[in-house]
């Protein structure tokens, strides 16, 4: 179990069109923090995560994978 502080993050992610896209984004977050709790709302284009990973690092990794990810306030 990761002992770093957990934060709840919300990302707007565009370019996800199917369940495979949602799974790919989930894997990216889990790669950064295997203990993360990730929820992807495909129709809203939103990712909610409870994680110890850095939100900006996650957004960058998701963007590098071909999706446009922007942290939400």
C-alpha positions in Angstrom: 0.0 0.0 0.0 1.3 3.4 -0.9 1.8 5.6 2.2 1.9 9.0 0.4 -1.0 11.3 1.0 -4.1 10.7 -1.2 -5.8 13.4 -3.1 -9.0 13.4 -5.2 -8.4 14.7 -8.7 -10.7 15.4 -11.6 -9.5 15.5 -15.2 -11.3 16.5 -18.3 -10.1 14.1 -21.0 -11.1 14.5 -24.6 -10.5 11.9 -27.3 -11.9 8.9 -25.4 -14.4 7.2 -27.7 -14.8 3.7 -26.4 -14.3 1.3 -23.5 -10.8 0.6 -24.7 -9.9 4.3 -24.4 -11.3 4.3 -20.8 -9.3 1.2 -20.0 -6.1 2.8 -21.4 -6.6 5.9 -19.3 -7.2 3.8 -16.2 -4.0 1.8 -16.9 -2.0 5.1 -17.2 -3.3 6.2 -13.8 -2.7 2.8 -12.2 0.8 2.7 -13.6 1.6 5.9 -11.7 -0.2 4.6 -8.5 -1.2 1.0 -8.4 -3.5 1.7 -5.4 -5.4 4.5 -7.1 -9.2 4.4 -7.2 -10.1 5.5 -10.8 -13.5 6.2 -12.3 -13.9 7.1 -15.9 -17.1 8.7 -17.2 -16.7 8.1 -21.0 -19.8 10.1 -22.0 -18.7 13.1 -19.9 -15.1 12.7 -20.8 -14.1 12.9 -17.2 -11.7 10.9 -15.0 -12.0 11.0 -11.2 -9.1 9.5 -9.3 -8.2 9.1 -5.6 -4.5 8.8 -5.8 -1.1 9.8 -4.4 0.2 10.5 -8.0 0.8 14.1 -9.2 -2.2 15.5 -11.1 0.0 17.3 -13.6 2.1 14.2 -14.2 -1.0 12.2 -14.8 -2.4 14.8 -17.3 0.9 14.8 -19.1 1.0 11.0 -19.4 -2.6 10.8 -20.6 -1.9 13.5 -23.2 1.3 11.7 -24.4 -1.0 8.6 -24.9 -3.1 10.6 -27.4 -5.8 12.1 -25.3 -6.1 15.7 -24.3 -6.2 15.9 -20.4 -6.8 19.0 -18.4 -7.0 19.1 -14.6 -10.4 20.5 -13.3 -10.6 22.8 -10.3 
